[in-house]
Amino acid sequence: MRLLTCGTISVWLVLAGVSGLRSQDKAPAPPPQDQFFTGTVTALSDTSVTVTRTTLGSDSTVRTFAITADTHVEGKLKMKARVTVRFVSLPEGDRVVRIIVRGAAPAPPPPKKQ
């Protein structure tokens, strides 16, 4: 009887260990995080946009982003426009999610004549 009880317990322990191993599958990879880049459009085509950001005291940063059919553009995208690009980094390159064209700063008023 004692041998039968030990055998039953060991079978249950083996089965519990196997089911525990199966449940440790790899978790799915998280989706890529959105990132932002702000600057001036320096190159533009149907499939890509290049944006340059200049900062005082450092070199310019130039980034090129792929444009797809899913890209949303707010405003009129053209050369030398100030833009904010929301993008995701993928193994094949950076892909644009949304481009927001920023309005130009208002021109200062003309000086008053005296």
N, CA, C and O atoms as a printed pandas DataFrame, in Angstrom:
     atom_number atom_name residue_name chain_id  residue_number  x_coord  y_coord  z_coord
0              1         N          MET        A               1    0.821   -1.184    0.000
1              2        CA          MET        A               1    0.000    0.000    0.000
2              3         C          MET        A               1    0.874    1.261    0.000
3              4         O          MET        A               1    0.586    2.241   -0.687
4              5         N          ARG        A               2    1.939    1.201    0.786
5              6        CA          ARG        A               2    2.826    2.337    0.875
6              7         C          ARG        A               2    3.485    2.600   -0.487
7              8         O          ARG        A               2    3.646    3.761   -0.865
8              9         N          LEU        A               3    3.856    1.592   -1.206
9             10        CA          LEU        A               3    4.470    1.724   -2.519
10            11         C          LEU        A               3    3.497    2.334   -3.521
11            12         O          LEU        A               3    3.898    3.143   -4.358
12            13         N          LEU        A               4    2.229    1.957   -3.446
13            14        CA          LEU        A               4    1.202    2.504   -4.331
14            15         C          LEU        A               4    0.976    3.992   -4.049
15            16         O          LEU        A               4    0.798    4.776   -4.980
16            17         N          THR        A               5    0.982    4.377   -2.793
17            18        CA          THR        A               5    0.796    5.777   -2.412
18            19         C          THR        A               5    1.974    6.616   -2.894
19            20         O          THR        A               5    1.774    7.699   -3.443
20            21         N          CYS        A               6    3.180    6.139   -2.701
21            22        CA          CYS        A               6    4.368    6.882   -3.157
22            23         C          CYS        A               6    4.374    7.003   -4.678
23            24         O          CYS        A               6    4.740    8.044   -5.223
24            25         N          GLY        A               7    3.968    5.935   -5.358
25            26        CA          GLY        A               7    3.913    5.967   -6.816
26            27         C          GLY        A               7    2.902    6.985   -7.316
27            28         O          GLY        A               7    3.183    7.711   -8.269
28            29         N          THR        A               8    1.723    7.052   -6.691
29            30        CA          THR        A               8    0.681    7.995   -7.077
30            31         C          THR        A               8    1.139    9.436   -6.850
31            32         O          THR        A               8    0.913   10.312   -7.686
32            33         N          ILE        A               9    1.777    9.663   -5.722
33            34        CA          ILE        A               9    2.265   11.013   -5.401
34            35         C          ILE        A               9    3.334   11.440   -6.408
35            36         O          ILE        A               9    3.323   12.582   -6.868
36            37         N          SER        A              10    4.244   10.548   -6.752
37            38        CA          SER        A              10    5.299   10.915   -7.692
38            39         C          SER        A              10    4.734   11.180   -9.089
39            40         O          SER        A              10    5.251   12.047   -9.794
40            41         N          VAL        A              11    3.696   10.464   -9.509
41            42        CA          VAL        A              11    3.052   10.732  -10.795
42            43         C          VAL        A              11    2.435   12.123  -10.792
43            44         O          VAL        A              11    2.570   12.868  -11.762
44            45         N          TRP        A              12    1.761   12.471   -9.710
45            46        CA          TRP        A              12    1.145   13.800   -9.609
46            47         C          TRP        A              12    2.199   14.904   -9.640
47            48         O          TRP        A              12    1.995   15.943  -10.269
48            49         N          LEU        A              13    3.316   14.684   -8.969
49            50        CA          LEU        A              13    4.382   15.691   -8.976
50            51         C          LEU        A              13    4.986   15.871  -10.372
51            52         O          LEU        A              13    5.290   16.995  -10.773
52            53         N          VAL        A              14    5.160   14.778  -11.108
53            54        CA          VAL        A              14    5.695   14.860  -12.463
54            55         C          VAL        A              14    4.730   15.607  -13.366
55            56         O          VAL        A              14    5.148   16.467  -14.142
56            57         N          LEU        A              15    3.441   15.291  -13.277
57            58        CA          LEU        A              15    2.448   15.975  -14.103
58            59         C          LEU        A              15    2.354   17.459  -13.772
59            60         O          LEU        A              15    2.187   18.287  -14.668
60            61         N          ALA        A              16    2.458   17.796  -12.501
61            62        CA          ALA        A              16    2.411   19.206  -12.103
62            63         C          ALA        A              16    3.632   19.954  -12.637
63            64         O          ALA        A              16    3.517   21.111  -13.041
64            65         N          GLY        A              17    4.784   19.317  -12.643
65            66        CA          GLY        A              17    5.993   19.953  -13.169
66            67         C          GLY        A              17    5.928   20.163  -14.665
67            68         O          GLY        A              17    6.412   21.184  -15.154
68            69         N          VAL        A              18    5.349   19.237  -15.412
69            70        CA          VAL        A              18    5.238   19.368  -16.864
70            71         C          VAL        A              18    4.279   20.484  -17.235
71            72         O          VAL        A              18    4.564   21.264  -18.144
72            73         N          SER        A              19    3.143   20.575  -16.547
73            74        CA          SER        A              19    2.188   21.639  -16.863
74            75         C          SER        A              19    2.764   23.005  -16.498
75            76         O          SER        A              19    2.435   23.998  -17.146
76            77         N          GLY        A              20    3.604   23.076  -15.486
77            78        CA          GLY        A              20    4.249   24.336  -15.128
78            79         C          GLY        A              20    5.231   24.786  -16.186
79            80         O          GLY        A              20    5.387   25.985  -16.420
80            81         N          LEU        A              21    5.901   23.833  -16.836
81            82        CA          LEU        A              21    6.846   24.188  -17.882
82            83         C          LEU        A              21    6.134   24.692  -19.130
83            84         O          LEU        A              21    6.631   25.596  -19.801
84            85         N          ARG        A              22    4.999   24.131  -19.442
85            86        CA          ARG        A              22    4.264   24.578  -20.619
86            87         C          ARG        A              22    3.730   25.990  -20.456
87            88         O          ARG        A              22    3.603   26.711  -21.446
88            89         N          SER        A              23    3.421   26.397  -19.263
89            90        CA          SER        A              23    2.822   27.713  -19.058
90            91         C          SER        A              23    3.858   28.835  -19.077
91            92         O          SER        A              23    3.493   30.004  -18.953
92            93         N          GLN        A              24    5.130   28.508  -19.230
93            94        CA          GLN        A              24    6.171   29.531  -19.227
94            95         C          GLN        A              24    6.574   29.925  -20.640
95            96         O          GLN        A              24    7.760   30.095  -20.919
96            97         N          ASP        A              25    5.601   30.071  -21.534
97            98        CA          ASP        A              25    5.877   30.524  -22.885
98            99         C          ASP        A              25    6.364   31.966  -22.842
99           100         O          ASP        A              25    6.099   32.698  -21.888
100          101         N          LYS        A              26    7.081   32.361  -23.895
101          102        CA          LYS        A              26    7.581   33.736  -23.961
102          103         C          LYS        A              26    6.414   34.699  -24.132
103          104         O          LYS        A              26    5.463   34.433  -24.867
104          105         N          ALA        A              27    6.515   35.813  -23.439
105          106        CA          ALA        A              27    5.492   36.856  -23.571
106          107         C          ALA        A              27    5.649   37.529  -24.934
107          108         O          ALA        A              27    6.767   37.659  -25.432
108          109         N          PRO        A              28    4.537   37.958  -25.545
109          110        CA          PRO        A              28    4.663   38.641  -26.835
110          111         C          PRO        A              28    5.437   39.949  -26.680
111          112         O          PRO        A              28    5.372   40.606  -25.641
112          113         N          ALA        A              29    6.162   40.310  -27.725
113          114        CA          ALA        A              29    6.958   41.541  -27.692
114          115         C          ALA        A              29    6.028   42.750  -27.633
115          116         O          ALA        A              29    5.006   42.776  -28.320
116          117         N          PRO        A              30    6.369   43.753  -26.818
117          118        CA          PRO        A              30    5.516   44.944  -26.743
118          119         C          PRO        A              30    5.559   45.703  -28.062
119          120         O          PRO        A              30    6.566   45.664  -28.768
120          121         N          PRO        A              31    4.468   46.398  -28.400
121          122        CA          PRO        A              31    4.475   47.180  -29.643
122          123         C          PRO        A              31    5.493   48.314  -29.538
123          124         O          PRO        A              31    5.793   48.772  -28.435
124          125         N          PRO        A              32    6.029   48.774  -30.675
125          126        CA          PRO        A              32    7.021   49.854  -30.620
126          127         C          PRO        A              32    6.405   51.139  -30.061
127          128         O          PRO        A              32    5.243   51.453  -30.321
128          129         N          GLN        A              33    7.198   51.862  -29.299
129          130        CA          GLN        A              33    6.746   53.103  -28.678
130          131         C          GLN        A              33    6.851   54.264  -29.660
131          132         O          GLN        A              33    7.805   54.359  -30.432
132          133         N          ASP        A              34    5.855   55.144  -29.616
133          134        CA          ASP        A              34    5.895   56.350  -30.443
134          135         C          ASP        A              34    6.980   57.281  -29.913
135          136         O          ASP        A              34    7.176   57.410  -28.704
136          137         N          GLN        A              35    7.679   57.926  -30.842
137          138        CA          GLN        A              35    8.696   58.904  -30.506
138          139         C          GLN        A              35    8.409   60.168  -31.309
139          140         O          GLN        A              35    7.635   60.139  -32.266
140          141         N          PHE        A              36    9.030   61.272  -30.918
141          142        CA          PHE        A              36    8.778   62.559  -31.569
142          143         C          PHE        A              36   10.090   63.190  -32.004
143          144         O          PHE        A              36   11.126   63.010  -31.364
144          145         N          PHE        A              37   10.028   63.941  -33.114
145          146        CA          PHE        A              37   11.180   64.680  -33.627
146          147         C          PHE        A              37   10.658   65.962  -34.241
147          148         O          PHE        A              37    9.737   65.932  -35.057
148          149         N          THR        A              38   11.237   67.086  -33.857
149          150        CA          THR        A              38   10.792   68.386  -34.347
150          151         C          THR        A              38   11.935   69.065  -35.099
151          152         O          THR        A              38   13.087   69.021  -34.668
152          153         N          GLY        A              39   11.604   69.692  -36.224
153          154        CA          GLY        A              39   12.619   70.391  -36.993
154          155         C          GLY        A              39   12.039   70.976  -38.269
155          156         O          GLY        A              39   10.838   71.230  -38.362
156          157         N          THR        A              40   12.899   71.184  -39.241
157          158        CA          THR        A              40   12.529   71.793  -40.518
158          159         C          THR        A              40   12.676   70.761  -41.629
159          160         O          THR        A              40   13.659   70.022  -41.670
160          161         N          VAL        A              41   11.690   70.711  -42.533
161          162        CA          VAL        A              41   11.741   69.779  -43.657
162          163         C          VAL        A              41   12.838   70.223  -44.626
163          164         O          VAL        A              41   12.826   71.355  -45.109
164          165         N          THR        A              42   13.792   69.317  -44.909
165          166        CA          THR        A              42   14.877   69.639  -45.833
166          167         C          THR        A              42   14.832   68.788  -47.102
167          168         O          THR        A              42   15.495   69.117  -48.085
168          169         N          ALA        A              43   14.064   67.704  -47.095
169          170        CA          ALA        A              43   13.866   66.884  -48.294
170          171         C          ALA        A              43   12.495   66.232  -48.178
171          172         O          ALA        A              43   12.073   65.825  -47.095
172          173         N          LEU        A              44   11.805   66.141  -49.318
173          174        CA          LEU        A              44   10.440   65.630  -49.300
174          175         C          LEU        A              44   10.164   64.857  -50.576
175          176         O          LEU        A              44   10.453   65.332  -51.674
176          177         N          SER        A              45    9.603   63.661  -50.430
177          178        CA          SER        A              45    9.171   62.864  -51.583
178          179         C          SER        A              45    7.875   62.156  -51.201
179          180         O          SER        A              45    7.366   62.331  -50.094
180          181         N          ASP        A              46    7.347   61.358  -52.123
181          182        CA          ASP        A              46    6.108   60.634  -51.839
182          183         C          ASP        A              46    6.309   59.540  -50.800
183          184         O          ASP        A              46    5.354   59.143  -50.133
184          185         N          THR        A              47    7.529   59.049  -50.652
185          186        CA          THR        A              47    7.780   57.922  -49.756
186          187         C          THR        A              47    8.599   58.262  -48.521
187          188         O          THR        A              47    8.732   57.428  -47.625
188          189         N          SER        A              48    9.154   59.476  -48.453
189          190        CA          SER        A              48    9.968   59.818  -47.285
190          191         C          SER        A              48   10.004   61.328  -47.058
191          192         O          SER        A              48    9.708   62.131  -47.943
192          193         N          VAL        A              49   10.380   61.670  -45.832
193          194        CA          VAL        A              49   10.569   63.071  -45.467
194          195         C          VAL        A              49   11.834   63.135  -44.603
195          196         O          VAL        A              49   12.048   62.303  -43.722
196          197         N          THR        A              50   12.661   64.144  -44.879
197          198        CA          THR        A              50   13.870   64.363  -44.096
198          199         C          THR        A              50   13.697   65.648  -43.302
199          200         O          THR        A              50   13.337   66.694  -43.842
200          201         N          VAL        A              51   13.966   65.540  -41.995
201          202        CA          VAL        A              51   13.785   66.673  -41.083
202          203         C          VAL        A              51   15.122   66.959  -40.404
203          204         O          VAL        A              51   15.800   66.047  -39.932
204          205         N          THR        A              52   15.494   68.246  -40.363
205          206        CA          THR        A              52   16.740   68.669  -39.726
206          207         C          THR        A              52   16.414   69.517  -38.511
207          208         O          THR        A              52   15.596   70.435  -38.572
208          209         N          ARG        A              53   17.076   69.191  -37.398
209          210        CA          ARG        A              53   16.896   69.968  -36.165
210          211         C          ARG        A              53   18.230   70.602  -35.823
211          212         O          ARG        A              53   19.243   69.912  -35.711
212          213         N          THR        A              54   18.230   71.921  -35.656
213          214        CA          THR        A              54   19.433   72.657  -35.306
214          215         C          THR        A              54   19.290   73.172  -33.880
215          216         O          THR        A              54   18.278   73.774  -33.518
216          217         N          THR        A              55   20.317   72.924  -33.080
217          218        CA          THR        A              55   20.321   73.364  -31.695
218          219         C          THR        A              55   21.550   74.238  -31.471
219          220         O          THR        A              55   22.630   73.939  -31.980
220          221         N          LEU        A              56   21.386   75.305  -30.716
221          222        CA          LEU        A              56   22.516   76.181  -30.424
222          223         C          LEU        A              56   23.598   75.411  -29.673
223          224         O          LEU        A              56   23.307   74.676  -28.730
224          225         N          GLY        A              57   24.811   75.581  -30.087
225          226        CA          GLY        A              57   25.923   74.967  -29.382
226          227         C          GLY        A              57   26.184   73.520  -29.751
227          228         O          GLY        A              57   27.060   72.892  -29.156
228          229         N          SER        A              58   25.450   72.964  -30.719
229          230        CA          SER        A              58   25.715   71.585  -31.122
230          231         C          SER        A              58   25.446   71.422  -32.615
231          232         O          SER        A              58   24.896   72.313  -33.263
232          233         N          ASP        A              59   25.836   70.288  -33.140
233          234        CA          ASP        A              59   25.647   70.017  -34.562
234          235         C          ASP        A              59   24.175   69.763  -34.865
235          236         O          ASP        A              59   23.388   69.445  -33.974
236          237         N          SER        A              60   23.819   69.908  -36.137
237          238        CA          SER        A              60   22.460   69.621  -36.582
238          239         C          SER        A              60   22.211   68.117  -36.555
239          240         O          SER        A              60   23.123   67.318  -36.767
240          241         N          THR        A              61   20.970   67.751  -36.291
241          242        CA          THR        A              61   20.554   66.356  -36.330
242          243         C          THR        A              61   19.632   66.187  -37.519
243          244         O          THR        A              61   18.651   66.918  -37.657
244          245         N          VAL        A              62   19.940   65.228  -38.379
245          246        CA          VAL        A              62   19.144   64.986  -39.579
246          247         C          VAL        A              62   18.539   63.587  -39.474
247          248         O          VAL        A              62   19.256   62.619  -39.221
248          249         N          ARG        A              63   17.225   63.475  -39.668
249          250        CA          ARG        A              63   16.533   62.182  -39.630
250          251         C          ARG        A              63   15.672   62.053  -40.878
251          252         O          ARG        A              63   15.056   63.023  -41.319
252          253         N          THR        A              64   15.633   60.855  -41.444
253          254        CA          THR        A              64   14.782   60.553  -42.585
254          255         C          THR        A              64   13.754   59.518  -42.146
255          256         O          THR        A              64   14.099   58.516  -41.519
256          257         N          PHE        A              65   12.487   59.766  -42.479
257          258        CA          PHE        A              65   11.378   58.916  -42.067
258          259         C          PHE        A              65   10.622   58.415  -43.287
259          260         O          PHE        A              65   10.473   59.143  -44.269
260          261         N          ALA        A              66   10.147   57.182  -43.230
261          262        CA          ALA        A              66    9.343   56.618  -44.317
262          263         C          ALA        A              66    7.893   57.064  -44.163
263          264         O          ALA        A              66    7.348   57.058  -43.059
264          265         N          ILE        A              67    7.276   57.450  -45.269
265          266        CA          ILE        A              67    5.865   57.837  -45.299
266          267         C          ILE        A              67    5.088   56.682  -45.921
267          268         O          ILE        A              67    5.477   56.159  -46.965
268          269         N          THR        A              68    3.986   56.283  -45.278
269          270        CA          THR        A              68    3.145   55.197  -45.789
270          271         C          THR        A              68    1.735   55.722  -46.020
271          272         O          THR        A              68    1.443   56.893  -45.779
272          273         N          ALA        A              69    0.874   54.839  -46.486
273          274        CA          ALA        A              69   -0.528   55.215  -46.705
274          275         C          ALA        A              69   -1.234   55.495  -45.388
275          276         O          ALA        A              69   -2.250   56.189  -45.372
276          277         N          ASP        A              70   -0.713   54.966  -44.276
277          278        CA          ASP        A              70   -1.326   55.184  -42.962
278          279         C          ASP        A              70   -0.869   56.472  -42.294
279          280         O          ASP        A              70   -1.358   56.806  -41.215
280          281         N          THR        A              71    0.052   57.199  -42.905
281          282        CA          THR        A              71    0.571   58.440  -42.319
282          283         C          THR        A              71   -0.484   59.541  -42.391
283          284         O          THR        A              71   -1.065   59.784  -43.449
284          285         N          HIS        A              72   -0.726   60.206  -41.259
285          286        CA          HIS        A              72   -1.655   61.344  -41.199
286          287         C          HIS        A              72   -0.839   62.636  -41.219
287          288         O          HIS        A              72    0.126   62.782  -40.469
288          289         N          VAL        A              73   -1.233   63.563  -42.078
289          290        CA          VAL        A              73   -0.543   64.851  -42.174
290          291         C          VAL        A              73   -1.535   65.940  -41.799
291          292         O          VAL        A              73   -2.604   66.051  -42.400
292          293         N          GLU        A              74   -1.179   66.742  -40.805
293          294        CA          GLU        A              74   -2.007   67.879  -40.386
294          295         C          GLU        A              74   -1.355   69.146  -40.913
295          296         O          GLU        A              74   -0.274   69.519  -40.458
296          297         N          GLY        A              75   -1.989   69.808  -41.859
297          298        CA          GLY        A              75   -1.452   71.012  -42.463
298          299         C          GLY        A              75   -0.879   70.710  -43.827
299          300         O          GLY        A              75   -0.979   69.586  -44.320
300          301         N          LYS        A              76   -0.271   71.728  -44.443
301          302        CA          LYS        A              76    0.300   71.573  -45.777
302          303         C          LYS        A              76    1.794   71.302  -45.650
303          304         O          LYS        A              76    2.560   72.164  -45.219
304          305         N          LEU        A              77    2.192   70.101  -46.028
305          306        CA          LEU        A              77    3.592   69.693  -45.924
306          307         C          LEU        A              77    4.358   70.194  -47.142
307          308         O          LEU        A              77    4.005   69.885  -48.280
308          309         N          LYS        A              78    5.417   70.974  -46.891
309          310        CA          LYS        A              78    6.233   71.503  -47.978
310          311         C          LYS        A              78    7.649   71.717  -47.465
311          312         O          LYS        A              78    7.914   71.606  -46.267
312          313         N          MET        A              79    8.554   72.026  -48.388
313          314        CA          MET        A              79    9.942   72.278  -48.020
314          315         C          MET        A              79   10.035   73.472  -47.073
315          316         O          MET        A              79    9.261   74.423  -47.184
316          317         N          LYS        A              80   10.975   73.417  -46.154
317          318        CA          LYS        A              80   11.271   74.454  -45.172
318          319         C          LYS        A              80   10.153   74.687  -44.169
319          320         O          LYS        A              80   10.169   75.687  -43.450
320          321         N          ALA        A              81    9.173   73.773  -44.109
321          322        CA          ALA        A              81    8.098   73.896  -43.112
322          323         C          ALA        A              81    8.605   73.361  -41.778
323          324         O          ALA        A              81    9.358   72.388  -41.734
324          325         N          ARG        A              82    8.184   74.006  -40.689
325          326        CA          ARG        A              82    8.498   73.513  -39.350
326          327         C          ARG        A              82    7.496   72.417  -39.029
327          328         O          ARG        A              82    6.289   72.624  -39.162
328          329         N          VAL        A              83    7.982   71.249  -38.607
329          330        CA          VAL        A              83    7.094   70.114  -38.370
330          331         C          VAL        A              83    7.461   69.396  -37.070
331          332         O          VAL        A              83    8.587   69.478  -36.579
332          333         N          THR        A              84    6.471   68.697  -36.540
333          334        CA          THR        A              84    6.687   67.730  -35.475
334          335         C          THR        A              84    6.267   66.379  -36.044
335          336         O          THR        A              84    5.145   66.216  -36.522
336          337         N          VAL        A              85    7.176   65.420  -35.987
337          338        CA          VAL        A              85    6.936   64.095  -36.549
338          339         C          VAL        A              85    6.781   63.100  -35.407
339          340         O          VAL        A              85    7.648   62.989  -34.540
340          341         N          ARG        A              86    5.657   62.376  -35.419
341          342        CA          ARG        A              86    5.480   61.258  -34.489
342          343         C          ARG        A              86    5.800   60.005  -35.279
343          344         O          ARG        A              86    5.203   59.768  -36.329
344          345         N          PHE        A              87    6.742   59.189  -34.787
345          346        CA          PHE        A              87    7.193   58.035  -35.551
346          347         C          PHE        A              87    7.432   56.837  -34.645
347          348         O          PHE        A              87    7.510   56.965  -33.423
348          349         N          VAL        A              88    7.548   55.667  -35.273
349          350        CA          VAL        A              88    7.924   54.452  -34.556
350          351         C          VAL        A              88    9.190   53.910  -35.210
351          352         O          VAL        A              88    9.337   53.954  -36.432
352          353         N          SER        A              89   10.097   53.402  -34.390
353          354        CA          SER        A              89   11.327   52.798  -34.897
354          355         C          SER        A              89   11.085   51.313  -35.101
355          356         O          SER        A              89   10.732   50.599  -34.163
356          357         N          LEU        A              90   11.275   50.856  -36.319
357          358        CA          LEU        A              90   11.108   49.455  -36.677
358          359         C          LEU        A              90   12.438   48.929  -37.203
359          360         O          LEU        A              90   13.316   49.724  -37.539
360          361         N          PRO        A              91   12.609   47.622  -37.284
361          362        CA          PRO        A              91   13.875   47.079  -37.810
362          363         C          PRO        A              91   14.194   47.569  -39.221
363          364         O          PRO        A              91   15.366   47.722  -39.566
364          365         N          GLU        A              92   13.172   47.818  -40.040
365          366        CA          GLU        A              92   13.421   48.286  -41.409
366          367         C          GLU        A              92   13.612   49.793  -41.499
367          368         O          GLU        A              92   13.898   50.304  -42.582
368          369         N          GLY        A              93   13.464   50.519  -40.398
369          370        CA          GLY        A              93   13.669   51.971  -40.392
370          371         C          GLY        A              93   12.575   52.689  -39.626
371          372         O          GLY        A              93   11.652   52.063  -39.104
372          373         N          ASP        A              94   12.688   54.018  -39.564
373          374        CA          ASP        A              94   11.701   54.836  -38.849
374          375         C          ASP        A              94   10.516   55.102  -39.771
375          376         O          ASP        A              94   10.695   55.515  -40.917
376          377         N          ARG        A              95    9.297   54.862  -39.263
377          378        CA          ARG        A              95    8.078   55.065  -40.050
378          379         C          ARG        A              95    7.236   56.143  -39.395
379          380         O          ARG        A              95    7.016   56.124  -38.184
380          381         N          VAL        A              96    6.757   57.100  -40.215
381          382        CA          VAL        A              96    5.955   58.214  -39.713
382          383         C          VAL        A              96    4.547   57.736  -39.383
383          384         O          VAL        A              96    3.918   57.028  -40.170
384          385         N          VAL        A              97    4.063   58.130  -38.216
385          386        CA          VAL        A              97    2.676   57.897  -37.841
386          387         C          VAL        A              97    1.863   59.156  -38.142
387          388         O          VAL        A              97    0.780   59.084  -38.724
388          389         N          ARG        A              98    2.402   60.319  -37.734
389          390        CA          ARG        A              98    1.699   61.593  -37.944
390          391         C          ARG        A              98    2.719   62.707  -38.113
391          392         O          ARG        A              98    3.756   62.725  -37.450
392          393         N          ILE        A              99    2.408   63.635  -39.010
393          394        CA          ILE        A              99    3.213   64.841  -39.192
394          395         C          ILE        A              99    2.318   66.035  -38.912
395          396         O          ILE        A              99    1.251   66.171  -39.511
396          397         N          ILE        A             100    2.748   66.895  -38.007
397          398        CA          ILE        A             100    2.011   68.117  -37.703
398          399         C          ILE        A             100    2.836   69.289  -38.215
399          400         O          ILE        A             100    3.948   69.531  -37.747
400          401         N          VAL        A             101    2.275   70.016  -39.186
401          402        CA          VAL        A             101    2.958   71.181  -39.746
402          403         C          VAL        A             101    2.657   72.365  -38.839
403          404         O          VAL        A             101    1.497   72.686  -38.583
404          405         N          ARG        A             102    3.705   73.005  -38.361
405          406        CA          ARG        A             102    3.569   74.145  -37.456
406          407         C          ARG        A             102    3.457   75.429  -38.263
407          408         O          ARG        A             102    4.113   75.586  -39.292
408          409         N          GLY        A             103    2.623   76.344  -37.789
409          410        CA          GLY        A             103    2.479   77.643  -38.467
410          411         C          GLY        A             103    3.728   78.471  -38.293
411          412         O          GLY        A             103    4.447   78.340  -37.302
412          413         N          ALA        A             104    3.976   79.316  -39.256
413          414        CA          ALA        A             104    5.125   80.216  -39.174
414          415         C          ALA        A             104    4.864   81.265  -38.101
415          416         O          ALA        A             104    3.717   81.627  -37.839
416          417         N          ALA        A             105    5.901   81.732  -37.504
417          418        CA          ALA        A             105    5.762   82.783  -36.501
418          419         C          ALA        A             105    5.266   84.052  -37.174
419          420         O          ALA        A             105    5.686   84.357  -38.291
420          421         N          PRO        A             106    4.386   84.793  -36.524
421          422        CA          PRO        A             106    3.887   86.013  -37.153
422          423         C          PRO        A             106    5.010   87.020  -37.347
423          424         O          PRO        A             106    5.910   87.147  -36.516
424          425         N          ALA        A             107    4.934   87.727  -38.454
425          426        CA          ALA        A             107    5.952   88.735  -38.763
426          427         C          ALA        A             107    5.804   89.909  -37.800
427          428         O          ALA        A             107    4.685   90.271  -37.434
428          429         N          PRO        A             108    6.914   90.502  -37.388
429          430        CA          PRO        A             108    6.807   91.653  -36.491
430          431         C          PRO        A             108    6.160   92.826  -37.221
431          432         O          PRO        A             108    6.318   92.959  -38.435
432          433         N          PRO        A             109    5.450   93.657  -36.514
433          434        CA          PRO        A             109    4.811   94.792  -37.165
434          435         C          PRO        A             109    5.859   95.769  -37.695
435          436         O          PRO        A             109    6.945   95.878  -37.125
436          437         N          PRO        A             110    5.547   96.475  -38.772
437          438        CA          PRO        A             110    6.510   97.427  -39.314
438          439         C          PRO        A             110    6.724   98.567  -38.316
439          440         O          PRO        A             110    5.818   98.890  -37.548
440          441         N          PRO        A             111    7.903   99.174  -38.317
441          442        CA          PRO        A             111    8.151  100.274  -37.386
442          443         C          PRO        A             111    7.258  101.468  -37.712
443          444         O          PRO        A             111    6.948  101.736  -38.873
444          445         N          LYS        A             112    6.860  102.164  -36.683
445          446        CA          LYS        A             112    5.994  103.338  -36.871
446          447         C          LYS        A             112    6.814  104.508  -37.399
447          448         O          LYS        A             112    7.946  104.743  -36.978
448          449         N          LYS        A             113    6.219  105.223  -38.318
449          450        CA          LYS        A             113    6.874  106.421  -38.876
450          451         C          LYS        A             113    6.615  107.592  -37.938
451          452         O          LYS        A             113    5.529  107.727  -37.373
452          453         N          GLN        A             114    7.619  108.424  -37.786
453          454        CA          GLN        A             114    7.462  109.580  -36.896
454          455         C          GLN        A             114    7.376  110.853  -37.645
455          456         O          GLN        A             114    7.243  111.917  -37.040
